[in-house]
Amino acid sequence: MGESAGLRSGIRVLVAVSTLAVAVMLALAIVAALRASDATAERGERLDPAATTTALLLADFVDQESAVRGYLITEQPNVLGPYSESDRTISQQMNRLQQLLADFPDLLRDTAAVGTAYQAWRSDVAEPEVAAMEAGDVRGAREIEKSSGRVRFNELRGRVADLGMAIAAEQTAASGRLESAAVLLLSSLASAAVVILAVVFTVMNVLRRWLLRPIDALRRAVNAVAAGRYDTRIPAVGPSEIVELGGNIEAMRAQLVQLVRQNERSWEALAQEGPAVMALRDALTPSVLRAPGLLLRGRVDPARGELAGDWYDSFQLPDGRVGIVVGDVSGHGAVAGVFALRLKQLLDAALTRGADPGQAVEWVVSSLGETDEMFATAVVAVVDPTNGEVRIANAGHPDVLLLRRTATQRALGTGSHAGDHTGGHAVLTTVPPEREAAAATMAGAAGTAGAVSAAGAVGAASTTARAGAGAAVDAVQPATGAGSGGGRRTEVTLLASTGPMMSSLVAADGAWRTDTLCLEPGDVLFVYTDGLVEARDDDNQQFGVDSLVAELLRDAHRGPTELLDDAFEVVRRHASGRPSDDRTAIVIARTSR
């Protein structure tokens, strides 16, 4: 711990010093960048244009002097054209020079000297010569040129040359400042990069010593425990957080060792019974079925051990249809498993012989004879993958949920066979939040009619009682929300029981009827056992059918397998820990292929 504290303190000091150094270097880099920007602007926006303007000004002076001399030589007035034209441009060039060199006092003085020299040449030479020539005094004009013309113009040219050299010197100085600023900027950035790399390298080495080595020791110990060497102790090394984590893992290891010892004793006690239980579990394992146009997924979470009282099965019938059975036997363990296996075998046999689901349930109950206190609930269905026809019987089982994702509501079809009926059902859809209160009131008024409202997801626009069997709760889903499905309507139809539970106490002729419905591509049948909706949280509150329907309506874009997994996940979050009852559900869906 002392070493860890020293490493931590050293890291703090290193980071503080490095941060200060990097900040200073970045400040220098910023200053250098600003200096480089100023030097660049000074030369590019002022000095370089000033040098160009000076050259143009000298050219105008030469044009004027040449025009005057040409007039003296040729005595032709028309050669004075450049002299007059340069009068206009020279004043413009002088004004521009003064604007460009406003921040350079020395250069302004040189510019003023150029102007003075120019005015001296004009007043002493050019203008007297032109006046003499216009008066016809050619000799007098030439005498002026000979005595002072060349002297004055050479003075003017010298002033212009001095200005050009001064501007060139300033350009050189600006370039030097730009170069020094660039060097300072690059050196600052390079120094900052070196400091950062040094800090990163140092921190990596420190972290390797402070964190990685303790974590590696912890990992080796945990892997040893995971490999079965339960007596390996978890080391308490590294910083306090890792030491605390190691202590927690060590406590968990001790509990694991205790559980392993208890399990070893339990396995020794069950050595004789174990093979029979495993064989029974294998017999209840559902068949793997792949039928074109049909998707079937199921899941069983047993309450105790590996043997559940719930089961489901699917198998191909001789006529090409698919038989599906979901059952829930009272109780758990080997006794419930044996009874479930008998039911599974008898129902499979009845459907294979061609019996309708309702007839199959009736025949199985009569074949079982006296079952004392054992009873079961089941959903038996026969699905035709070619046209989606589903013939279904529900023997006291929780309502089957039919999920439709279409823009129009479709009612259950009525079978054409004698003795078939269309059972009562409730249609549940999502609605906007402002209609939830009214929907809940309607659903409560429906009472035994079977309307169910899921808070925040299930609503109703109207409640209509159906003769002795159910109610329809219907609403158009909005185009927004996670479950809206892009503006489509999402419906969950509750398919109620078509007969009592499977028990000889309630057996009678025609006690179980068969309903018929059409499963369209994209529709999903969700069949579950009571353990899924009766799961209780820490406050002893059941998960409930409302919450299950709300989960099914939550997102219209999920596939059947996602629906199944999400339903089990939301139940697990509601009631964490080991299930108190078997949880089983399957999804049956038609696909477009």
N, C-alpha and C positions, 0 to 999 in steps of 0.2 A: 504493500500500500504506500510506503514511503517513496519507493521508486516511481510509482504511478503519479503521486503528488508532485515529485520533482519534475517528471516529464511534462505534466500539465502546466506547471509554472514556467518551465522553459519554453514551451510552445507559445504561451501568452506573451512572454518577453520578445520572442523571435517575431511573432506576428506584429506586435506593436512597433518594433524597430523597423521591420520591413515595410510596414504601412507608411511610416513617417518618411523613409527613404524614397519609396515610390512616389509619395505625394510631392516631395521636393523635386524629384526628377521630372514629374509630370508638369509641375509649375514652371520649371526651366524650359521644358518643351513648349509650353504654351507661350511663354515670353518670346522664345526663339521664333515660333510660328508668327506671332504678331509682328516682330521685327522684320521677318522675311516678307510678310505681307505689305508692311509700310515701304520697305525698300523697293519691292516690285512695283507698287503703285506710284512711288516717287519717280522712278525711272520711266516706267511705261506710260504714265499719264501726264508727266510734266517735262522731264529732261529730254527724252527722245523727241517729243513734238517740238520742244524749244530748239533743239539742234537743227531739225528740219526747217523750222521757220527762219532761223538765222541764215541757213544756206539760201533759202528763197529770197530773203531780204538782200543779201549780197548780190544775187543775180539781178534783182531789180535796180540796185545801185549801178551795176556795170551797164545794164541796158540804158539807163539815163545818161551816163557819162559817154557811152558810145554814140547815142543819138545826138548829143551836143557836139561832139567832135566831128561827126559826119556832116552836121549842118555847116560847121566851119569849113570843111573841106569842099563839100559839093555846092554850098550856098543854095541848096534846095530845101524849102520849108517842110516838104512832105516827109523828110527823114526824121523829123521831130516826133513822129507818132509814138514810138516806145517811150519817149520822155514824158508825154502827157499821160499815157496809160499807166506807167509806173507810179505816177503821182497818187493814183487812187489805191493801188495795192500796197505801197510802202506804208501808208498810214495804218492800214489794216494789219499788216505784219507787225508793226511796232506795238499796236494795242494788244495783239495776241501774245507777243513776247512778254509784255508787262503782266498779263493775266497768268501765264504759265509760270513765271518766275517770281510770283508775288511772295512766296515763302523763302526766297533766296536773296537776301539783301545785297550781297556782293554782286550777284548776277544782275540785279536791278540797276546797280550803279554802272555796271558795264553797259547795260542797255541804254541808260540815260546818256552815257558818253558817246555811244553810237549815234543817238539822236542829235546830240550837240554837234558832232563832227559833220553829220549830214546837213544840218541847217547852215553850218559855216560854209560848206562847199556850195550849197544852193545860193546863199546870199552873196558870197565873194566871187564865185566863178560862173556857175551855170546861168543864173538869171541875168547878170551883166552881159555875158556873151550873147545870149539870145536877144537881149534888148539892142545891143550894138548891131547884130546881124540884121535885125528887123529894120533898124534905122539906116542901113547901107554902109555902116562903118566896119567893113570886113577887117581892115588893118587893126583897128582898136580891139575888136573881139579876139583876134589872134594874139595880140600883145597880152591880153588878160590870161589867155590860155598858157602862153609861154612863161609868164611871170609867176603865176600862182595856181594854175589849173591842176597840173600834175601833183603839186605839193599837197593841196587840199584833198584831192581824191585819194592820194596814197595814205593820208592821215585817216580818212574815213575807212578805207579798206583795212588799215591796221587795227582800228577800233573793232571792226566786225570780226577780224581774225582773233583778237584778244577775247571777245565774247564767246566765240566758238570754242577756243581752248579752255576757257573757264567752265563752259557747259560740259565739255568732254571730261574735265577733271571731276566734276560732280557726278557724271555718269559712272566713272571708274570707282569713285567712292561708294556710290549706291550699290554697284555690283559687289564690291568688297563686303559691304554690310549684309547683302543678301547671302553671299557665300558663307560668311561667319555665322549668320543665323541658321543656315541649313546645317552647317557642321554641328552647331550647338543642339539643334533639334534632333539630328540623327544620334549624336552621342547620348543625349538624355534618354531617348527611346531605347537605345541599345542598353544603357545602364539599367533602366527600369526592367527590361526584359531579362537581363542577367540576374537582377535581384529576385524577380518573380520566379525564375527557374530555380535559383538557389533555395528559395523558400519552399517551393513545391518539392524539390528533392529532399530537403531536410524534413519537411512534414511527412513525406512518404516513409522515410526511414524511421522517424519517430513513431508514426502510426503502426508501422510493421512491428516495432518492438513493443508498443503499448497496447495495440488492439489485435493485430493479426496473429501474433504468437499465442496470446491467451485464447482467442477464438479458435485457433487451430487445435490447441490442447483440449478445449471444450468439445470441439467437433469429434476428435478421436475418441474421447470418452463416451460421448453419446452414441457414436457408431458402434463402439464395443458393446454397449448396453443393447442397442437395436439388434446386434448380431447374436444375442443370447447370453452374453457374459454379464449377467445381472449384478454380479458382485463388484464390478468396476466402479470405483468412486469418482464422482464428478469433481474436478479440481476447482479450487476457489482462487484464481489468479487474475491479474489485470486490474483495470479500473473498477470503481465501486459498482457501476452498473452491471458489468460482466460478472463480478463476484456475486451480486444479488441474483442474477440470472442463473448462475451455477448452483447457488443454494436452492433455488426453486426446482431446478432440474433434479438435484440430489434428493429433495423431498419426494418428488414424483417417482424417482427411481426406487426409493424405499417402499412406497406404496405399491409400485409395480411388482417388486419382489414378493411382497406379502400376497398380492393377488395371484401371482404365479404359483406360489406354494399352495394356496387354497385350491386353485384350479387343478393342480396335480393330484391333490387328494380327491377332488370331485371326479376327475377322470378315472381314477382308480376304482371309485365306487360305481361308476357307470360303465365299466369295461364290458360287462355282459349285455347291458341294455343298449349300448351305443350302436352296434351294427344294425339292429332292427330299426332304430329311429332313423338312421341314415338311409336305409333302404326305403322306408316309408316316405321320407322327404324326397328321394329321387323319383318315387312313383308319382308324387304330386307335382313334380316339375312340369310346367306347361310345354306342350309341343311347339316346335318351331315351324311356323306356317308362312309360306309366301304364295299369295294368290294375286294374279294380275288384276290391277285396278283396286286392290284392297290393302290397307295398311293397318297392322295390329301391333300395339305395344302394350306391355303390362308390367306391373311392378308389385312385389309383395314385401312389406317390412314386417317380419314376425315380431310378436310381443315377447316371446321367450325362446331362447336358444335358436335352433335352426328349423324347427317344425312349427308351422302355422296352422290355425284352424281355417284360414281363408285359402282359397285357391282359384285359379282360372285355367281354362284349357281352350284350345282351338284345334280343329281338325277338318280335313276335307271329307265331304260326304260323297256317296257314289254318284249323285247327279251333278256334281261340280260345284254345288253350293258349299258354304263354309259354316260349320257348327261352332258356336262360341258359348262357353258356360263360365259364369262367375258365381262362386258360392261362399257362404260364411257359416261355419258350424259353431254352435255354442261351445264355449270352453276352449282350452289350449292343450298343447302337449300331445302325447302319443295317442290317448283315447280319442281326442278330437281329430287327430290325423287319420286314424283308422276309419272313423265314420265319414270323413271327407273323401277318403279314397273310395269307399263304397259308393257314395253319391256320384263321384266323378265317373266311375266305371259304368254305373247304371244309366246315367244321363247320356254318356257317349254312346252306349249301346242303343238306347231308345231313339236318339236322333239318327244314328246310322241305319236303323230299320225303317226310317222314313216318317216317324211320328212328328206331328207339329209340336212346338215348344210346350204349349199347355198340356197336350196329351202326354208328352214325355214326362213332365213333372208329376202328373196324376199316376202314371204307371210306376214311376220310381217310388213314390210314397206308398203305393199298395204293395210293391215288391219288398220294401224294407220291413213291413210288418210292424210289430210293437217296438218302439224305440225308447220307451221309458221317458227319461227326462231329456234325451238328446233331440234336438231339432236343428233346422237349418233354414237359411234364406238363400235364394238363388235367382239369377237372371239367366234365362236360356234364350238364345237367339240363333236364327238361321239367316245368313246373309247370302244373297245372290250377287256376286261381283259384277255380273254382266249388266244388270239394270238397276242395282242398288236397292232392290226390295229386301226389307228386313222384317222377318216374322219373329215376334218377341213375346215372351211370357215372363212376368215378374212375380215370383213367389215370396211375398212378404219382404222383399229386399228394398233398400233405400231407392228413391226415385232415380231413374236413369236420366241423365242430362243430354239433350240433343242440342248441339251448338251449330247454328246456321249463320253464315256470313253473306247474306244476300240483301238486295234492295227491296224485295217483296216478301211478305210473310206467306208461308205455305203450311197448310194444315196437314195433320196425319191422314193418310189414306186408310180406307176400310178394306179389309181382306174380302176376297170373293168366296172363300170356303165357308161352308155351313158352320155355324157356331162361333165365328170370329166376331170381334167387337172392336170399336175404336175407343180406347180408354181415355179417361180424363187427363188433362195436362194443363200446365201453366206456362205461358210464353213470357220470358223475362228479357228486357232489353235495357241498354244504358240510356239515360236521359240527362238533360242539362241540370245543374245543381239546383236551379230555382224550382224544379218540379219534384225534387226528392221528397219534401214534406208532404205534398199532396199524394204522391205515390205511396208513401209509407202508410198514410191514413187509409187509402183504398185497399192496400194489401191487408191491413189489420181488419177492415170491414169484411173482406172476403172470408176470413176465419177458416173453417174447414174446407173451403173451396180449393185451397192449395196454392194460393198466390204467395210468392216469397219475394221480398225486396232486399237487395244487398246495398248497404249504405254506401253512397258515393258512386255506385256502379249500376245498380238495378233500379229501375223506376217503372211507372205505369201511367198511361193516359186514361185508361178505362178499365173497369173490372166487370166481367160478364160471367155470371154463374152458369155452369153447364149442368145438365140434368144429372144430379146425384154423383158427379164425378170430378169436377175440377173447375178452374177458372182460367181465363186468358188475361194476362197483363201485358199490354203492348204499348210501345212508344217508338218514335223515330229517333235514331241516334244522331247527335250533332256531328258536323264535319270536322270538329276539333277534338283534341284530347288523345291520350295514349291509346284508348280502346276504340277510337272512332273508325279505324280502318279506312281512312281516306274518304269519309262521307257515307260509307255503306252502313246498313243496319246490321247490328249484331244481336241475335236472339239466342236465348237459352230456353229450350222447352223441357219442362219436367214431365217425364213419362211415369205415371203412378203405377202402383202394384196392380196386377191383373188377377190376384188371388192371394190366399193366406200363406203363411210360412209352411215349409215342408215338414209336416208332422202327422202321424196317424190320428192324432186327437181331432184334427179339423178336416180330415180327408172326406171327400164326397164327390159324387159324379158331377163333372163339369165345374168343379171348384176353381179351376185355373183356366182362364181363357187365353187366346192368342191374339195379339194386336199386330197390325201391319202398318209399316211406314216406308217411305222412300228416302233413301240416303243418296243425296246428290253429291257430285264431286266437290270437295271442299268442306262438306258437312262432317261433323265429328260426333260420335256417340261416346259419352264419358260414363263409364260404369264403375262404381266404387262400393266399398263396404263401410259399415257404420263406424269402424275404427278410424277412418279418415276424418269424418266430420265431428266425432265425439271426443277428439283429442282435447285435453284440458291444459290450460296454462297454470302458472303458479297461483293465480287467484281463483282457480277451479272454474274458469269460464271456458265453455266449449268453443271449438272453432266454428262449428255450425255450417249449415247449408248456405246461408246468406253469404258468408265469407268465401266459400268455395265458388259460388256463382260469380261473385264479384271478381275473383281471381281469373275465372275463365273469360270474363268480359273485359278484363283490364287492357289487353292488347290484341287487336284483331289480326295482327300480322304474324302471329306465332304458328308454327306447325304443330301437328298432333303430339309429336314427341316432346316438344318444348312445353306444351300445355301440361302434359303428364309430369314432367320433371319440376316445373314451376309450382304445380299444385302440391306436390310432396314437400318442396322446399318451404313454401309459405306455411304449411302445417307444422313442419319441423321447427320453424322459427316461433310459431305460436306456442307449441308444446315441446320444448327442448328436453333432452334426456331420453331415457329408454321408453318406448311406447308401452302403454298399459294394455293396449289391444292391438290385434293385427291390423295393419293398414294395407289395403289392397285397392288397386284401380287399374283399369285398362282403357285404352282409347281405340276406337274403331273408326276408320275414315276411308272414304273413297278418294281415289286420286284420278287425275286426268289421263293417266297412262295405264 
